[in-house]
Amino acid sequence: LWMRPIVEAVPNFSEGRDSRFVDRVVAAFRSRGAQVLDASMDPDHHRSVVTVIGAPAHVAEGALAAAAIALDAIDLRAHRGVHPRIGALDVLPLVPLEGISSRELVSMAHALAHRIAALGIPVFFYGAASHPPGRGLASLRRGGFEALAAGGTLQTADVEGEAGPSSGPHRVVHPTAGATCLGVRPVLLAWNVDIRGVPLETLREIAGPLRERDGGFPGLRTLPLSLPMQGRTQISMNLEDPVRTPPEVVFKAIESEVLRRGGEVVDTEVIGMLPDALSTPEAAAQIRLRDWSEDRVLSNRLAAYREAATRTRDE
């Protein structure tokens, strides 16, 4: 049975305080045929995240338009936020959902990178799209936009030159829009656990040992952050395989350490869509998720999208 290819994109932008920017991005994706599942912004992170699904070509056209909007609207020289970033369109993960292999999607990612680079924005590859595959995001963003801008010109091995010419406008960091990290990866869980009564230094002691890199949970990346505008601290996390490492196990480990140090875990927010590991209210309650609904579960939205597409074809 042939399945029409469906791709997810989860672009992260360095603008978290102007909702008109997010509206423009959402409109750009919709007008090119992609379906927008979610959009959120955070003023302390100064960052917004949009989740879309659709046919590969529709998602790619929307992403290119979004890159141009970010280039037009965001000046990183004036950007201050607690989340690490190197670009206006900072990260663009592409996720193969069905009917398309990771390898096929990598080809599409490289073609899209070429078009983004033509706007004057260098593109770094990560995940399955890098050469060799598996480069991590943290290594690309170390030091942030400022370190990248101070360096000026990029090293050949890291940039869009892997897929295209090794000279030209995309060899130099864009003065206001920085660079974009473009990757191909599986579905992951992006989540933040909000905490009260624990200073950032203590939070670092809690977050460090939990991450895979420091001998903690497989596939877990953690980033302790202070949110001054919202009066709390937070452990911001990516969990690569929520089946292998259940979110509630990580949550319980955080909660016990926070309680031991006299703080309290407020709740959890998930950025974007929920993986199947959080597809029931019971599972969501175990991590104190603040706004669970069936509509937020990726597989539910994918099924609805598939059904609508089939109906359109049959009419």
C-alpha positions, 0 to 999 in steps of 0.5 A: 500500500503506497502512503503519501509522504508526510513530513513534520517540521518544527522551526525554532525562531529567535523571537518570543515577544511579538505575536505578530511575527508568529502570525506571519510565519503561521500564515506563510506555512498555511498559504503554501499548503502545510498544516500548522499544528501548534505555535508557542512563544516564551518571552524569557527564552525570547523564542517561538516554536511552530509545528507543521505537517504536510507534503514534503514540498509544501513544508519545504516551501513554507520553511523557506518563506519562514526563513525569509520572514525571520531574516526580515524581522529579527536582528540578533545583535539586539536579541537577549534571551536565556535560550542558546541561539545562533540564528533568527531561524535558529533550528529547523528539524525535519521529521519523516512521519510516513511514506518517506525514509530518513535518507530521502528526507536528508536529500530534501534537507540539503536542497532546502539548505541550498535555497536558505543559503541563497538568502545569505544565511549559512546552514549547519547540518545536524542529526541524520543530515550532517556528514558524517551523520549524528552531529549534535546541536549543542556543539553547533550553538556553543558560544551563541551568535556572538561567538559565531559573528566574532569568527565571521567566516565559517569553517568549510566542514560545518556548513552548507558547503557539504551539499553545495559550493564551498564559496559564495555568500553563504560562507559568511555569517549573516550580520543580523540573522546569523546561521540556521541549524537544519537537521533530520531526526525522529520524533522527540519530546521537547519539554520544560519542567518549571521549578520554584524555590531553587536557585539556578546554581542548585538547578545546575547540580540537579540537571547535570547528572540527569543528562545522557552525556554525564551518565544519566538517562539515555537520550536526555539533554538538559538545560537549567534556565532562570526565567526572570520575567516569570519569577521561576527557574526551569529545566529545559529538556529534549528527550530523544526516545520517550519509549526507551526513557519514559518521561515520568521516570525523568520527572520523578528523578527531578522532583525528588532532587528538587524536594530534597533541596527545599524547592517545589516542581510547579508543572511541565510544559511540552513545546509542540506536539505530544508523542505517544508516551503522553497520549493519555491524561493519566500519562500526562498527569504523571509529569504534571503536564499543564495543558493536555488534550487529545488534539495535542497528540501527534499521532491523533493529528496525523490520523486526522490529516491522513483521513482528510487527505484521503477524502480529498483524493476520493472526491 
